[in-house]
């Protein structure tokens, strides 16, 4: 289970487009007395919002984008939204009784995104169902409860299946106009870029040479410095007691570097596994260094979460500026690295009982 820091509605650059701009002719049967309808899209530093007159169920947006871009159309912030991808094409948007029940034609990028969403919709429905069942039925059960463990396993398998569908699509469609969008979304879900170089290399030259393609390639290069076998990058942070703590302080031990936050539900769900592994192997040379991404004004919530999760026995630190998260290219949480006594990365993204299983092999070769 993973909390996404980045979603589809982010500034995603794919390729420069030569047509003058986009035209979206929209119609909907949505009952609304609103005189205006809005379309917003994220830029690198802010969210840009356009408005259009809404009359007799019709509206029209005009503009231009430098690459296929995710947008959302809505009447107000609390009403249903249509989320799709646009490019510099003439598009026909039709919605039935709700804006989130729509179709878009005329845009290669929009149609590709819609077809992909249809493909993964059954898997996402299954995942959402498992997640709702967990929170409604199993969340408050003991961590060693068999049904709770089975429920979490179902969620993890369903989540992995969605990721596998992303990869299968990318491998089968290297020229898809939404290729970089899906790569970024996959990384946001998965938390790492392992194994993505061959997929990126297979993309068309237009995709690879675009602004977003070059940005993704730069991220791949950064990921190489964080791959298994590479030295872990040292840093200095403040502990929950306000003391300076360095990663290198734990050299000579196995260190589980765990990025989390008090507001991240999936992170909190993982904490019992981390705590159990620590209690089991702390006398064998195992240490946990938890790095919270809570902001400074959320310090109280951070400390409360530590108390509630009973995780104060190991090193709890905070990265309110996000500098450490940036150093380790953290785009979603929970995310973690297991570091050897020599200071090298030996595993990443260990979930559930995977950490205990890995440590058992290290301490019982």
Protein Blocks (a to p, Z undefined) as FASTA:
>chain_A
ZZdfbdfkbcddfbdcfbfbdcdddddfbdcfbfbdcdddddfkbccddddddeehiacd
ddddfbdcdddddfbfkbccdddddddddddddddfbfklccdehiaklmmmmmmmmmmm
mmmmmmmmmmmmmmmmmmmpcfklmklmmmmmmmmmmmmmmmmmmmmmmmmmmmbfklmm
mmmmmmmmnopaehklmmmmmpcfklmmmmklmmmmmmmmmmmmmgghiacdddddddfk
opacdfklmgoiacddddddfklmklmmmmmmmmmmmmmmmmnopacddddfbdfklmmm
mmmmmmmnopmlpccdddfkommmmmnopabdcddddddfkopafbehiahjlmmmmmmm
mmmZZ
